[in-house]
Amino acid sequence: MNIGPGTIIRGYRVERVLGAGGMGTVYLAKHPELPRWDALKVLSPQFSRDTEYRARFEREANLAAALDHPNIVSIYNRGEDNGQLWIAMQYVNGIDAAAAAERDPRSITPWRALHIVTEVGRGLDHAHRRGLLHRDVKPANFLLSMGDNGEERVLLTDFGVAKSTEDTNELTQAGGFVATIAYASPEQLSGHRLDHRADIYSLACSFFRLLTGQNPYPGTQPAVVMMGHLSEPPPRITAVDPTLPTAVDDVLAVAMAKDPADRFDTCHEFTTALKSALEYGVSGLSMQTLPHERSTTLAAAASTEPSTSAKPGGRKRALIIGGVAATVIALAAGVGIWATQDGSTAFATQNPMAIARSQNPAFKDKSIVIVDVSGQSGNKAEMDVQLKPGSQSKFLEDLGFAYSPNYLRKGDEPNPRPIPSDFNSQYDALKPITTGYVLAVRSDTDASGGGLVNLPVNLAASQATVIVLDDPAAVTAIRQWSNNSEQILLDKLLPILRKSVK
């Protein structure tokens, strides 16, 4: 069956190809009756002809169609046309996470990667509670689009190859091995019975790939990759990106444990631990017990290396019982705790900015300046530059940066300083930036995902390294400084700086 623009499949009119893979091809198609576009997946002939697969397809498509969750692509209909099985699904106008990372690797900051896997994890937990596994969790199945509120929306797709947790057999013959090997759990590769923790393993592998740009077990030969999943210890993500907190290694070691019993029980447990590791540099996984009064960041940071005597499952229990909550409380109170030489406990007050500065020595004395970009994109954009002294420059200096001396406030001039919109004026205004870093705070029409696309040419051509901040909450925190701005920027800007500043 040759399918192209204009082909009619059970009333759906095909417009164009959206994507293709081993299981089939996905088309953009006009709904037969409703004024909307759907994604129509037509399965490859070898699957459609296999009797066993057809029976399973009908059963599992029915299960998947019953899923109703904002982070899962909805399945509307299924059927057969000219001997080929098809599924009609919700059309998401956007890009998948694998393509987004390939197009602009710098746009996948730690916090964006966390956001993506957290949203996917919510959808997976919903499916798992209803007895359905995905079995092919990978960035190419994470669809990204812009929501009505201006925030990135994440949906998990391709539940068409899902299976019930009650079905203990893998696809055979024509079905073959479904999961992508780079993200497959050891039990998938060895043919053992699967449960929901196989999807959690794949979600952890996906986070590793999004943030580092490489697979957890890289290799050009499938056998080499498979042996990594089956026998090598979980990789340390800090070996690829040393700017990440070492606590992230501990979280991934649990999520990617060889034995499913040693992994997290839900995606929510995994992403909660991951958020704590990224935000506070401590996951709580290594804590065996928790003090009644408080547990704090510095105490846990001293024990983030995995214990040789404790299994990962024991570490995860400590977290779920209360490690993250205790860490958050302690940080909010600004209390540090550590062990003295005689084994007693000492306390000291240390504010979040001091902790952030001490944990990021790479910031020390690096030149930086903030340039605000708004309105239209490209050379039509409106630009301002933040001056010193000011709350914004003080925030960066408190982290250890040296704010550019070329942008000092003169008298009672407004801060930020407007930059005229003509090319020559922009060039003159930005010419003093010859080294260090420029923090480009973007809300222009092309601002998206931390990317550099369509920045004003004089800014993009700067001799300094341009770091983009376009998270709406963080942009507002800088432009409209308030009592909450510092904490918002520690949450959203600090991970970007940590990844970008060398």
C-alpha positions as CSV (number, residue, x, y, z in Angstrom):
1,M,0.0,0.0,0.0
2,N,1.6,3.3,-1.2
3,I,0.7,6.1,1.1
4,G,1.3,9.8,0.2
5,P,-0.4,13.2,0.4
6,G,-4.1,12.9,-0.3
7,T,-4.3,9.1,0.5
8,I,-7.5,8.3,2.3
9,I,-7.3,5.8,5.2
10,R,-10.7,5.0,6.7
11,G,-11.8,8.6,6.1
12,Y,-8.5,10.2,7.3
13,R,-6.9,12.3,4.6
14,V,-3.1,12.1,4.8
15,E,-1.3,15.4,4.6
16,R,2.4,14.5,5.1
17,V,4.8,12.2,6.9
18,L,5.6,13.2,10.5
19,G,8.1,10.4,11.2
20,A,9.1,6.8,10.5
21,G,10.6,3.9,12.5
22,G,10.9,0.1,12.6
23,M,7.3,-0.3,13.7
24,G,5.7,1.9,11.0
25,T,5.2,5.4,9.7
26,V,3.3,8.3,11.4
27,Y,1.4,10.7,9.2
28,L,-0.4,14.0,9.8
29,A,-4.0,13.4,8.8
30,K,-7.2,15.4,8.6
31,H,-10.0,13.9,10.8
32,P,-12.9,12.5,8.7
33,E,-15.5,14.7,10.5
34,L,-14.0,16.9,13.1
35,P,-12.1,20.2,12.3
36,R,-8.8,18.9,13.6
37,W,-5.5,17.2,12.6
38,D,-4.6,13.8,14.1
39,A,-1.4,11.7,14.0
40,L,-2.1,8.5,12.1
41,K,0.4,5.7,12.7
42,V,0.3,2.9,10.0
43,L,2.1,-0.2,11.1
44,S,4.6,-2.0,8.8
45,P,3.2,-4.9,6.8
46,Q,5.2,-7.6,8.7
47,F,3.5,-6.7,11.9
48,S,0.1,-6.4,10.3
49,R,0.4,-9.9,8.8
50,D,1.4,-11.6,12.0
51,T,-1.5,-13.3,13.7
52,E,-0.1,-13.2,17.2
53,Y,0.9,-9.6,16.9
54,R,-2.5,-8.6,15.5
55,A,-4.3,-10.1,18.6
56,R,-1.9,-8.4,20.9
57,F,-2.2,-5.1,19.1
58,E,-6.0,-5.1,19.5
59,R,-5.8,-5.9,23.2
60,E,-3.0,-3.5,24.0
61,A,-4.4,-0.7,21.8
62,N,-7.6,-0.9,23.8
63,L,-5.6,-0.6,27.1
64,A,-3.6,2.3,25.8
65,A,-6.8,4.1,24.6
66,A,-8.1,4.0,28.1
67,L,-5.3,6.1,29.4
68,D,-6.3,9.7,30.2
69,H,-3.4,11.9,31.3
70,P,-2.1,15.3,30.3
71,N,1.4,13.8,29.8
72,I,0.3,11.0,27.5
73,V,-0.6,11.3,23.9
74,S,-4.3,10.2,23.6
75,I,-5.2,7.3,21.3
76,Y,-8.5,8.1,19.5
77,N,-9.1,5.1,17.2
78,R,-7.6,2.0,15.7
79,G,-8.4,-0.2,12.7
80,E,-7.2,-1.9,9.5
81,D,-7.1,-0.7,6.0
82,N,-5.9,-2.7,3.0
83,G,-4.4,-5.3,5.3
84,Q,-2.4,-2.7,7.4
85,L,-3.1,-1.9,11.1
86,W,-3.3,1.8,12.0
87,I,-3.8,3.9,15.1
88,A,-5.2,7.5,15.2
89,M,-3.6,9.6,18.0
90,Q,-3.5,13.1,19.3
91,Y,-1.4,15.3,17.1
92,V,1.2,17.4,19.0
93,N,2.6,20.4,17.2
94,G,6.2,20.5,18.4
95,I,9.4,18.5,18.4
96,D,10.6,15.4,20.1
97,A,13.2,15.7,22.9
98,A,15.9,13.8,20.9
99,A,15.6,16.2,18.0
100,A,15.6,19.2,20.3
101,A,18.8,18.0,21.9
102,E,20.4,17.3,18.5
103,R,19.4,20.7,17.2
104,D,20.7,22.7,20.1
105,P,22.5,20.7,22.8
106,R,23.0,23.7,25.0
107,S,19.2,24.2,25.3
108,I,19.0,21.0,27.4
109,T,20.0,22.4,30.7
110,P,19.8,20.3,33.8
111,W,16.6,21.9,34.8
112,R,15.0,21.4,31.4
113,A,16.1,17.8,31.4
114,L,14.6,17.3,34.8
115,H,11.4,19.0,33.7
116,I,11.1,16.6,30.7
117,V,11.7,13.4,32.6
118,T,9.4,14.5,35.5
119,E,6.5,15.2,33.1
120,V,7.1,11.9,31.3
121,G,7.4,10.1,34.7
122,R,3.9,11.4,35.6
123,G,2.5,9.8,32.6
124,L,4.3,6.6,33.1
125,D,3.2,6.3,36.8
126,H,-0.4,6.8,35.5
127,A,0.0,4.0,33.0
128,H,1.8,1.7,35.6
129,R,-1.1,2.2,38.1
130,R,-3.4,0.9,35.4
131,G,-1.3,-2.2,34.6
132,L,0.3,-1.0,31.4
133,L,4.0,-0.8,30.5
134,H,5.5,1.3,27.8
135,R,8.7,-0.7,27.0
136,D,10.2,1.9,24.7
137,V,10.9,4.9,26.8
138,K,13.4,7.1,25.1
139,P,13.8,10.8,24.2
140,A,12.4,10.3,20.7
141,N,9.1,9.4,22.3
142,F,9.0,12.6,24.4
143,L,7.1,15.3,22.5
144,L,7.7,18.9,23.4
145,S,5.3,21.8,22.6
146,M,4.4,25.2,23.9
147,G,1.4,25.3,26.2
148,D,-1.2,28.0,26.5
149,N,0.6,29.4,29.6
150,G,3.9,29.8,27.7
151,E,5.5,26.9,29.5
152,E,6.9,23.8,27.8
153,R,4.4,20.9,27.6
154,V,5.8,17.3,27.6
155,L,3.8,14.3,26.3
156,L,4.8,10.6,26.1
157,T,3.9,8.9,22.9
158,D,4.1,5.5,21.2
159,F,2.0,3.5,23.6
160,G,1.1,1.5,20.5
161,V,3.9,-1.0,21.4
162,A,2.9,-1.1,25.1
163,K,2.1,-4.3,26.9
164,S,0.0,-5.3,29.9
165,T,1.8,-6.2,33.2
166,E,-0.2,-9.4,33.2
167,D,1.4,-10.5,29.9
168,T,4.7,-12.2,30.8
169,N,5.8,-13.0,27.2
170,E,7.8,-10.8,24.9
171,L,6.9,-10.3,21.2
172,T,8.2,-13.1,19.1
173,Q,9.0,-13.8,15.5
174,A,7.6,-10.8,13.6
175,G,7.4,-8.7,16.7
176,G,11.0,-9.2,17.7
177,F,12.7,-7.0,20.3
178,V,10.8,-3.7,20.6
179,A,12.9,-1.6,23.0
180,T,15.7,0.6,21.7
181,I,18.8,-1.0,23.0
182,A,20.5,2.2,24.2
183,Y,17.7,2.6,26.8
184,A,16.7,-1.0,27.5
185,S,16.8,-2.5,31.0
186,P,18.9,-5.6,31.7
187,E,15.7,-7.7,32.1
188,Q,14.5,-6.7,28.7
189,L,17.7,-7.7,27.1
190,S,17.9,-11.0,28.9
191,G,14.3,-11.9,28.2
192,H,13.2,-12.0,31.9
193,R,9.8,-11.0,33.1
194,L,9.2,-7.2,33.0
195,D,7.4,-4.9,35.4
196,H,7.1,-1.1,35.7
197,R,10.7,-0.7,36.9
198,A,12.0,-1.5,33.4
199,D,10.4,1.8,32.3
200,I,12.0,3.6,35.2
201,Y,15.4,2.3,34.1
202,S,14.8,3.5,30.6
203,L,13.7,6.9,31.9
204,A,17.0,7.3,33.8
205,C,18.9,6.4,30.6
206,S,16.9,9.0,28.8
207,F,17.9,11.7,31.4
208,F,21.5,10.7,30.9
209,R,21.3,11.0,27.2
210,L,19.4,14.4,27.2
211,L,21.9,16.0,29.6
212,T,25.2,14.6,28.2
213,G,24.4,14.0,24.6
214,Q,25.7,10.5,24.8
215,N,24.2,7.1,25.7
216,P,24.8,5.6,29.2
217,Y,26.7,2.8,27.6
218,P,28.1,4.2,24.3
219,G,29.2,1.9,21.6
220,T,28.9,1.3,17.8
221,Q,28.1,-2.4,18.1
222,P,24.8,-3.5,19.7
223,A,26.5,-6.3,21.5
224,V,28.8,-3.9,23.3
225,V,25.9,-1.7,24.4
226,M,23.9,-4.7,25.6
227,M,26.9,-6.0,27.7
228,G,27.1,-2.6,29.3
229,H,23.5,-2.8,30.4
230,L,23.8,-6.4,31.5
231,S,27.2,-6.3,33.4
232,E,28.8,-2.9,33.8
233,P,28.1,-0.7,36.8
234,P,25.8,2.3,36.3
235,P,27.8,5.1,34.6
236,R,28.7,8.2,36.5
237,I,27.2,11.2,34.8
238,T,29.7,13.5,36.5
239,A,32.5,11.8,34.5
240,V,30.9,13.4,31.4
241,D,29.8,16.7,33.0
242,P,31.9,17.4,36.1
243,T,29.9,20.5,36.9
244,L,26.9,18.4,38.0
245,P,26.5,17.5,41.7
246,T,27.9,14.1,42.5
247,A,24.6,13.3,44.2
248,V,23.1,12.9,40.7
249,D,25.4,9.8,40.3
250,D,23.8,8.2,43.3
251,V,20.3,8.8,42.1
252,L,21.1,7.3,38.7
253,A,22.8,4.3,40.3
254,V,19.5,3.5,42.0
255,A,17.3,4.1,39.0
256,M,19.7,2.0,36.8
257,A,20.4,-0.8,39.2
258,K,20.8,-4.2,37.5
259,D,18.3,-5.8,39.9
260,P,14.8,-4.2,39.5
261,A,14.2,-4.8,43.3
262,D,17.0,-2.2,44.0
263,R,15.4,0.5,41.9
264,F,12.9,3.2,42.7
265,D,9.3,1.9,42.9
266,T,7.8,4.9,41.0
267,C,9.0,7.5,38.5
268,H,7.9,10.1,41.1
269,E,10.4,8.7,43.6
270,F,13.2,8.9,40.9
271,T,12.5,12.5,39.8
272,T,12.0,13.7,43.4
273,A,15.4,12.4,44.3
274,L,16.9,13.8,41.1
275,K,15.4,17.3,41.8
276,S,16.9,17.2,45.3
277,A,20.3,16.2,43.9
278,L,20.4,18.9,41.3
279,E,18.9,21.6,43.5
280,Y,20.7,21.0,46.8
281,G,23.6,18.7,45.8
282,V,22.2,16.0,48.0
283,S,19.8,13.2,47.3
284,G,19.5,11.6,50.8
285,L,20.0,8.2,49.3
286,S,23.0,7.4,51.5
287,M,21.2,8.2,54.7
288,Q,20.4,5.1,56.7
289,T,18.6,7.0,59.5
290,L,17.4,10.6,59.9
291,P,17.7,12.8,63.1
292,H,14.5,13.7,64.7
293,E,15.3,17.4,64.7
294,R,16.7,18.1,61.2
295,S,18.8,16.7,58.4
296,T,20.8,19.1,56.3
297,T,22.6,19.5,53.0
298,L,26.2,19.5,54.3
299,A,25.7,16.4,56.4
300,A,24.4,14.5,53.5
301,A,26.9,16.0,51.1
302,A,29.7,14.4,53.1
303,S,28.3,10.9,52.4
304,T,27.2,11.2,48.8
305,E,29.6,8.4,47.7
306,P,27.7,5.1,47.4
307,S,28.2,2.8,50.4
308,T,30.0,-0.4,49.6
309,S,28.0,-2.2,52.3
310,A,24.5,-1.0,51.5
311,K,22.5,-2.0,48.5
312,P,20.9,0.8,46.4
313,G,17.4,-0.3,47.6
314,G,18.4,0.6,51.2
315,R,19.5,4.0,50.1
316,K,16.3,4.7,48.2
317,R,14.1,3.8,51.3
318,A,15.9,6.5,53.4
319,L,15.0,9.1,50.8
320,I,11.4,8.2,50.4
321,I,10.8,8.1,54.1
322,G,12.1,11.6,54.6
323,G,15.5,12.5,53.2
324,V,14.3,15.1,50.7
325,A,11.8,16.7,53.1
326,A,14.5,17.1,55.8
327,T,17.0,18.5,53.3
328,V,14.5,21.1,52.1
329,I,13.6,22.2,55.6
330,A,17.3,22.5,56.6
331,L,18.1,24.6,53.5
332,A,15.1,26.9,54.1
333,A,16.4,27.5,57.6
334,G,19.9,28.2,56.3
335,V,21.5,25.7,58.7
336,G,24.7,23.8,58.0
337,I,25.7,20.7,60.0
338,W,28.9,18.6,60.0
339,A,30.8,16.1,62.2
340,T,33.7,17.4,64.3
341,Q,36.9,15.5,64.9
342,D,35.7,14.1,68.2
343,G,32.5,12.8,66.6
344,S,30.2,15.4,68.0
345,T,27.8,17.5,65.8
346,A,28.4,21.2,65.1
347,F,25.9,23.7,63.7
348,A,26.5,26.9,61.8
349,T,24.3,29.3,60.0
350,Q,25.1,29.7,56.3
351,N,22.8,31.4,53.8
352,P,21.9,29.8,50.4
353,M,24.1,32.3,48.5
354,A,27.1,31.4,50.6
355,I,26.5,27.7,50.0
356,A,26.1,28.3,46.2
357,R,29.3,30.3,46.1
358,S,31.3,27.7,48.0
359,Q,30.0,24.9,45.7
360,N,30.9,26.8,42.5
361,P,34.5,27.9,42.7
362,A,34.6,28.1,38.9
363,F,32.6,31.4,39.1
364,K,35.3,33.2,41.0
365,D,36.3,36.5,39.3
366,K,34.8,35.5,36.0
367,S,33.7,38.7,34.1
368,I,29.9,38.8,33.4
369,V,27.3,41.3,32.3
370,I,23.5,41.0,31.8
371,V,21.9,42.0,28.5
372,D,18.1,42.0,28.3
373,V,16.5,41.0,25.0
374,S,12.8,41.6,24.4
375,G,10.2,42.4,21.7
376,Q,10.9,41.1,18.2
377,S,13.9,38.9,17.5
378,G,17.1,39.4,15.5
379,N,18.3,43.0,14.8
380,K,14.8,44.3,15.5
381,A,15.0,43.2,19.2
382,E,14.9,45.7,22.0
383,M,18.0,45.5,24.3
384,D,19.0,46.9,27.7
385,V,22.1,46.3,29.8
386,Q,22.0,45.8,33.6
387,L,24.3,48.2,35.4
388,K,26.3,48.1,38.6
389,P,25.4,48.7,41.3
390,G,22.1,46.9,41.3
391,S,20.3,43.9,42.7
392,Q,21.0,41.9,39.6
393,S,24.8,42.6,39.5
394,K,25.0,42.0,43.3
395,F,23.4,38.6,42.9
396,L,26.1,37.6,40.4
397,E,28.9,39.1,42.5
398,D,27.6,37.2,45.6
399,L,28.1,34.0,43.5
400,G,31.7,35.0,42.9
401,F,31.5,36.7,39.5
402,A,33.2,40.0,38.7
403,Y,30.5,42.2,37.1
404,S,31.9,44.0,34.1
405,P,33.4,47.4,35.1
406,N,32.4,48.8,31.7
407,Y,28.8,48.9,32.8
408,L,28.8,51.2,35.9
409,R,25.7,53.3,36.6
410,K,26.4,57.0,35.9
411,G,24.6,59.4,38.3
412,D,20.9,58.8,38.5
413,E,20.6,57.2,35.0
414,P,17.9,54.4,34.7
415,N,18.9,50.8,35.4
416,P,18.9,48.9,33.1
417,R,20.4,51.2,30.5
418,P,18.5,51.1,27.1
419,I,20.5,50.4,24.0
420,P,19.3,52.2,20.9
421,S,17.9,49.9,18.3
422,D,20.0,50.9,15.3
423,F,22.9,48.6,14.4
424,N,25.8,51.0,15.0
425,S,24.5,52.0,18.4
426,Q,24.1,48.4,19.4
427,Y,27.7,47.7,18.2
428,D,29.1,50.6,20.3
429,A,27.1,49.6,23.4
430,L,28.3,46.0,23.3
431,K,31.8,46.6,22.0
432,P,33.4,46.7,25.5
433,I,32.4,43.1,26.1
434,T,35.6,41.3,24.9
435,T,35.9,38.5,27.4
436,G,34.1,36.5,30.0
437,Y,30.4,35.9,29.8
438,V,27.2,37.6,28.7
439,L,23.9,36.5,30.4
440,A,21.3,37.1,27.7
441,V,17.9,37.4,29.4
442,R,15.4,36.6,26.6
443,S,11.7,37.1,26.1
444,D,11.8,38.0,22.4
445,T,9.7,36.2,19.9
446,D,12.3,33.4,19.2
447,A,13.2,32.8,22.9
448,S,12.8,29.0,23.5
449,G,14.6,26.4,25.5
450,G,17.8,28.3,26.2
451,G,18.7,28.6,22.6
452,L,20.8,31.2,20.7
453,V,18.5,31.3,17.7
454,N,18.0,34.8,16.2
455,L,19.8,36.8,18.8
456,P,20.7,40.3,17.7
457,V,23.8,40.0,15.6
458,N,26.0,42.3,17.7
459,L,25.2,40.2,20.8
460,A,25.6,36.8,19.0
461,A,28.9,37.9,17.6
462,S,30.3,38.9,21.0
463,Q,33.8,37.7,21.9
464,A,32.4,36.7,25.3
465,T,30.5,33.4,25.8
466,V,26.7,34.0,25.6
467,I,24.6,32.2,28.2
468,V,20.8,32.3,27.5
469,L,18.2,32.5,30.2
470,D,14.6,32.4,28.9
471,D,12.7,30.6,31.6
472,P,9.7,33.0,32.1
473,A,9.8,32.9,35.9
474,A,13.6,33.6,36.0
475,V,13.3,36.4,33.4
476,T,10.6,38.1,35.5
477,A,12.8,37.6,38.7
478,I,15.6,39.5,37.0
479,R,13.6,42.3,35.5
480,Q,11.3,42.8,38.4
481,W,13.5,42.2,41.4
482,S,11.7,41.2,44.5
483,N,12.2,39.3,47.8
484,N,11.6,36.0,45.8
485,S,14.1,36.8,43.0
486,E,17.2,35.3,44.7
487,Q,15.6,31.9,45.4
488,I,14.0,31.7,41.9
489,L,17.4,32.4,40.3
490,L,19.2,29.9,42.5
491,D,16.6,27.3,41.3
492,K,16.6,28.2,37.6
493,L,19.7,30.2,36.7
494,L,22.4,28.6,38.9
495,P,22.2,25.2,37.1
496,I,22.7,27.0,33.8
497,L,25.7,28.9,35.0
498,R,27.2,25.8,36.6
499,K,27.0,24.0,33.2
500,S,28.2,26.9,31.1
501,V,31.0,28.5,33.1
502,K,34.3,26.7,32.9
